[in-house]
Amino acid sequence: MPFSSRIARRYAQAILRPEEMEWIAGIPYNDAGHGFDPFGMHPDFIATGLATFKALHSKYFRVKSYGTENVPKTGSGILAGNHSGTLPVDGMMLWLDVVINARRVPRPVADHFVPALPYVGVLFSRGGMVGGSRGNVRALLKAGELLMIFPEGTPGIGKPYSEKYKLQDWRVGHAELAIRHQAPVIPVAFIGGEEQMPQIARFDGLGKLLGLPYLPIPASPIPLPVRYHIHYGKPIDLSADYRPEQADDPEIVREAAQRVKDAVQGLIHRGLELREGIFR
Amino acid sequence: MSMGGVLVTGATTPIGERLCRSLLADQEVDHVLAVGPHPPERAMPFAHGERLVYRQMDLSRSRAVHELLFGIARDLGVRVVMHLSMHRSVDAHGSKVHALNVDALRSLLSLSERHPTIERLIFKSYAEVYQVQHNLPALITEDHPLNMAGGAPQWIRDRVEADLTACTRMGLSNLEIMVLRCAEVLAPGTGSQLFDYLSSSVCLRPAGYDPVLNLLSISDVVRALELACKASGVQGVINIPGKDSLPLSECIFRWGRASVPLPEAILSPLYRMRRRLRGAQFSYGMNRRRFHYAAVPDGTRAADLLGYAPEIGIDWPTDKQEDLE
């Protein structure tokens, strides 16, 4: 067994329950040799991630999830959700929530700058993250993986507090790939992320110097212990309405992406109505 | 069914020699015409019968290539040309090096197109021709961008040019052309940059990065070349991945070396100094991107067209130690 995964496994064994370790050891994935998949994911590091951040999910943010049964148990799929919160904590909570409650390891698709970040890029890739290139996404969908995509991208988490819960420019790549690979899209809404770390200012130039899209100035130095509510909507089966070759039609792709956006916006409205308070 | 004769260039390299042995073991191959730069008494150090013919030759001379193809190759009924010849040293540069790396292939292609017996040309290319970048896919398919950087060393530039030279001739004549972009073969004498890097007892790597590499064994690359040799009717570019995909740190660990992450800024001067003082081959500048971002060749097309799947992994020194214990 590789040296680093030996350390990772021992650490996870000390924190996780035996049945959790057993489940992680049996996760189906594309082992490209030495326990790593071609993108660098390794089950021992998934166990480490779960062991390290489980308490954030259950104790700190006290995540409540609704409609987990809508997450497909097998086969390819795309979880498409709203993005918020200055730091992408919502992505981490979604990853943990799907691992804990749906018993699948989703593959977060990150913006191009994330794999280039030292340490962060490596740690995230061990947990399943891939850079947001078309080739990576195509390979994962063909392999029957469940992807996590935030079609708003970085502008979603970088928006000012005054625009909370308003979906930003909704990119269409996820819809195109879903049509091409006939994968269902599961709309996801995060409630709570907007209040975790309200952004009061941002410095674009300074961020670019650091290899980031911008440098945020949040009102709170650490994320506040808001309660996260994650709503999974009914899967949108684009294959019922569109053939794979229609993925080349920009109008069709925009129409499909709009359907996903409307579904996410609907879930956000419902989630906000159901919420009793920011910390409850 | 007889395959006729096979011409192998670069036959005295570790891969070329193993390929010649394998082809000779195949009774369907009538003759193996092996070509290398060494005199016959130093080449092909194994028993062979009349089916192997060796010629010492400088392929950078187009006249020599012409005489080879329209001389003994025609007489032996060579049907397949397997071009493996390429300068391996990163220090080799200049027009003479370019003549072997690129012009020799150009001559082989144009002569083979009008040759009476040659039907196919297989060029062993390199996965190093691909561009590695954080915003490009980590799983590299054959349509991945190539490294066309102007500042790239001749070692890379020649490989890209040779690869493209072969690609541009595809479909222009009856000659079937196949370009096999092989993952790095981690073995001595193959020109492997990583092999030289791992020869140090301490391996320095950029702090904060640990990309996945894909490595190919000599056994697998020879098997892929043999499959290509027999795949009549198939042409195009095909990736040949290896069985070992692992992060750089694990690679260093499995080779029994110490891995020391250091800030990016000092790695290049340190390895430049190592090259000057020890005459080492590893160039950090040339490998900088692949020491940051994952790059794994996708073998789907090789599986579909050649029936190739990697089978034999690298002979890791630490595995041998564990076996002894």
Interface residues (C-beta under 8 A of the other chain):
Chain A: P2 F3 S4 A32 G33 H34 F36 D37 P38 F39 G40 H112 F113 P115 A116 L117 P118 Y119 G121 V122 S125 V130 G131 S133 R134 G135 N136 A139
Chain B: H134 N135 L136 P137 A138 L139 I140 T141 H144 P206 A207 G208 Y209 D210 P211 V212 N214 K243 D244 S245 L246 P247 S249 E250 F253 R254 H292 Y293 A294 V296 D298 G313
